[in-house]
Each structure stands twice: as C-alpha cells, then as structure tokens.
Amino acid sequence: MDEKTADFLRIIASVIIPPVGVFFQVGLGLHFWLNILLTLLGYIPGLLHAIWIILKK
C-alpha cells in the first residue's frame, strides 16, 4: 500500500478515535499515551495531536 494512502487511512481513523490513528503510526509509545490523555481532556486537542504525529513521520 502506498504511504500516502496509509496516512489517509490513519487520519480517517483519527477523526473517529484519535488514539487509534496514533497507535497505527507509532504503537504503544509515549505519543500514544499522550494522545489518550489529550483526547480525555478534549476531543480537539487529541485530534490535532494525532494528525500532527501522522503527518510528521
């Protein structure tokens, strides 16, 4: 699968549940747990963090 297609699917997963997209990108690392915390504090911060992590790599 093309990397751009994979990123697109991760972003779609992140729109539904932000930690899922981060998990698909980095696994159970620090960014995953940070994203869960941000999502619990508010959906938008978790979503922005997820999209940033996906597009950064």
Secondary structure as UniProt FT lines:
FT   HELIX           3..16
FT   HELIX           18..26
FT   HELIX           30..41
FT   HELIX           43..56
//
